[in-house]
Amino acid sequence: MAMNEAKIHRDLERGHQASVGLEQVQERLDAIANSLHIKWEESKAEDAEGREQAWRMLKATRELKRSFMQDINAGRLAQAEIEKNG
C-alpha cells in the first residue's frame, strides 16, 4: 500500500471515529457551552476572574469541537479521494 493510500485510509478511519465521538458528546458539549455562556453573561462586575474562567472553558469546548471537525473533514476528503480513484 502506497504511503498516500495509507494516509487516505488512516484519515478515513479517524474521520469515522471523530464523527461517532462527536455524535456521542455533542449534546453534552452544547449544554456545557450554554451553561458557561450564561455564567459569563450573568457574572457580577467585580467577578472578573469568574468571567475569565468561564470564557477560557467556553473556548476549550469550542476547540474540542473544532478538533473533531478537523478529523471529520479529513475523513470526508479521504472518502472523496477513494471514490475518485475507484
C-alpha positions as CSV (number, residue, x, y, z in Angstrom):
1,M,0.0,0.0,0.0
2,A,1.5,3.4,-1.0
3,M,2.2,6.0,1.6
4,N,-0.5,8.3,0.2
5,E,-3.0,5.4,0.2
6,A,-2.2,4.5,3.8
7,K,-2.8,8.1,4.8
8,I,-6.1,8.2,3.0
9,H,-7.3,5.1,4.8
10,R,-6.0,6.4,8.1
11,D,-7.8,9.8,7.6
12,L,-10.9,7.9,6.6
13,E,-10.9,5.8,9.8
14,R,-10.0,8.8,12.0
15,G,-12.8,10.8,10.4
16,H,-15.3,8.0,11.1
17,Q,-14.1,7.7,14.7
18,A,-14.4,11.5,15.2
19,S,-17.9,11.5,13.7
20,V,-19.0,8.8,16.2
21,G,-17.2,10.6,19.1
22,L,-18.7,14.0,18.3
23,E,-22.1,12.5,17.9
24,Q,-21.8,11.0,21.4
25,V,-20.6,14.2,23.1
26,Q,-22.3,16.9,21.0
27,E,-25.3,17.3,23.3
28,R,-23.1,17.5,26.4
29,L,-20.7,20.0,24.9
30,D,-23.6,22.2,23.8
31,A,-25.1,22.1,27.3
32,I,-21.8,22.9,28.9
33,A,-21.2,25.8,26.5
34,N,-24.6,27.1,27.1
35,S,-24.2,27.0,30.9
36,L,-20.8,28.7,30.7
37,H,-22.2,31.4,28.4
38,I,-25.0,32.1,30.9
39,K,-22.5,32.1,33.8
40,W,-20.3,34.6,31.8
41,E,-23.2,36.9,30.9
42,E,-24.7,36.9,34.4
43,S,-21.5,37.4,36.3
44,K,-21.2,40.4,38.6
45,A,-19.0,43.2,37.5
46,E,-16.4,42.5,40.3
47,D,-16.1,38.8,39.3
48,A,-13.6,39.3,36.5
49,E,-11.8,36.0,37.5
50,G,-15.1,34.1,37.2
51,R,-15.8,35.6,33.8
52,E,-12.3,34.9,32.6
53,Q,-12.6,31.2,33.8
54,A,-15.9,30.8,32.1
55,W,-14.6,32.3,28.9
56,R,-11.5,30.0,28.9
57,M,-13.7,27.0,29.4
58,L,-16.1,28.1,26.7
59,K,-13.1,28.4,24.3
60,A,-11.9,25.0,25.3
61,T,-15.3,23.4,24.4
62,R,-15.1,25.1,21.0
63,E,-11.6,23.9,20.5
64,L,-12.6,20.4,21.2
65,K,-15.4,20.6,18.7
66,R,-13.0,22.1,16.2
67,S,-10.6,19.2,16.7
68,F,-13.4,16.7,16.0
69,M,-14.4,18.6,12.9
70,Q,-10.8,18.6,11.5
71,D,-10.7,14.9,11.6
72,I,-14.3,14.6,10.2
73,N,-13.4,16.8,7.3
74,A,-10.1,15.0,6.6
75,G,-12.2,11.8,6.5
76,R,-14.6,13.3,4.0
77,L,-11.7,14.3,1.8
78,A,-10.3,10.8,2.1
79,Q,-13.7,9.3,1.1
80,A,-13.9,11.6,-1.9
81,E,-10.4,10.6,-2.9
82,I,-11.2,6.9,-2.6
83,E,-14.4,7.4,-4.7
84,K,-12.5,9.4,-7.3
85,N,-9.8,6.7,-7.7
86,G,-12.3,3.9,-7.6
